[in-house]
Amino acid sequence: MAYDEYLADRVRQTLKSKAAKFIEKKMMGGLCFMVDDKMCVGIIKNNLMARISPNLYEQYLTEEGCKQMDFTGRPMKGFVMIEPAGTDMDDDLDKWVQRCLNFNPMAKSRKKK
């Protein structure tokens, strides 16, 4: 299992409930949900990967289950990982997905135009 299928289903339902148009891409050994051709939220193993405002990064790191996203030995500012304790409740997952959607219009796209 590369990523938690149950968490993926919960993220899909949450995005659908918010009328967010998204596509799914397998990447980084997990699953990424793209909104407006930008990485929005994803799943790596059993953790939620959230793309959030860099201005709120330090504040969010104080929340339960939230930690730095660190693949290369250097934390990626604007991206955090939320462990299962921070997404077990539907309200908590909804909160994190909404934060990602709130930042998405300001996020830069990597797609070449």
C-alpha positions in Angstrom: 0.0 0.0 0.0 1.6 3.2 -1.2 -1.0 5.4 0.4 -4.1 5.1 2.7 -7.1 4.4 0.3 -9.6 5.2 3.1 -8.0 8.6 3.6 -8.0 9.1 -0.1 -11.8 8.4 -0.2 -12.4 10.8 2.6 -10.4 13.6 0.9 -12.4 12.9 -2.4 -15.7 13.3 -0.5 -14.5 16.4 1.3 -13.4 18.1 -2.0 -16.7 17.1 -3.7 -18.7 18.5 -0.8 -17.0 21.8 -1.3 -17.7 21.7 -5.1 -14.0 21.8 -5.8 -13.0 20.6 -9.3 -10.0 18.4 -8.9 -8.0 15.7 -10.7 -5.9 13.0 -9.1 -2.3 12.2 -9.9 0.0 9.6 -8.4 3.2 11.2 -7.4 5.9 11.1 -4.7 4.8 7.5 -3.9 1.4 8.8 -2.9 -1.7 10.5 -4.4 -2.0 14.2 -5.1 -5.3 16.1 -5.6 -4.8 19.0 -8.1 -7.1 22.0 -8.1 -6.7 24.5 -11.0 -3.6 22.6 -12.2 -1.8 23.1 -8.8 -0.9 20.7 -6.1 -3.5 21.3 -3.4 -3.7 18.4 -1.0 -2.3 14.8 -1.0 -1.7 11.6 0.8 1.6 10.0 1.4 1.4 6.6 3.2 -1.2 7.4 6.0 -0.4 11.1 6.3 -2.2 14.0 4.7 0.1 16.4 2.8 -1.3 20.0 2.9 -0.2 22.9 0.8 -0.9 25.9 3.0 -0.1 29.6 3.2 3.6 30.1 4.1 2.4 33.0 6.3 0.5 30.5 8.5 3.1 27.8 8.4 4.5 28.3 11.9 1.1 28.7 13.4 -0.2 25.4 11.9 2.9 23.5 13.0 1.6 23.9 16.6 -1.6 21.9 15.9 -2.1 18.2 16.7 -0.4 15.8 14.3 1.1 18.6 12.1 4.8 18.4 11.2 7.2 19.8 8.7 7.2 18.2 5.3 10.8 17.1 4.8 11.7 14.7 1.9 15.2 16.0 1.1 16.6 16.9 4.6 15.3 20.5 4.2 11.7 21.4 5.2 9.4 22.6 2.5 7.8 25.9 3.7 4.2 26.0 2.7 3.8 22.2 2.9 3.0 20.3 6.0 2.3 16.7 6.8 -0.6 15.8 9.1 -0.4 12.5 10.9 -3.6 10.4 11.4 -4.2 11.9 14.9 -4.8 15.3 13.1 -7.3 13.9 10.5 -9.1 11.1 12.3 -12.2 13.3 12.9 -14.1 14.5 9.8 -14.2 18.0 11.1 -10.4 18.0 11.4 -9.9 16.7 7.8 -12.5 19.2 6.6 -10.5 22.0 8.3 -7.2 21.0 6.6 -8.8 20.6 3.2 -10.4 24.0 3.5 -7.1 25.6 4.4 -5.6 24.0 1.3 -8.4 25.3 -0.9 -8.1 28.8 0.7 -4.5 29.0 -0.3 -4.9 27.4 -3.8 -5.8 30.6 -5.7 -2.6 32.2 -4.4 -0.3 29.2 -5.0 2.0 29.2 -8.0 1.5 26.6 -10.7 4.5 24.6 -11.8 2.8 23.9 -15.1 4.4 25.7 -18.1 2.0 27.6 -20.2 
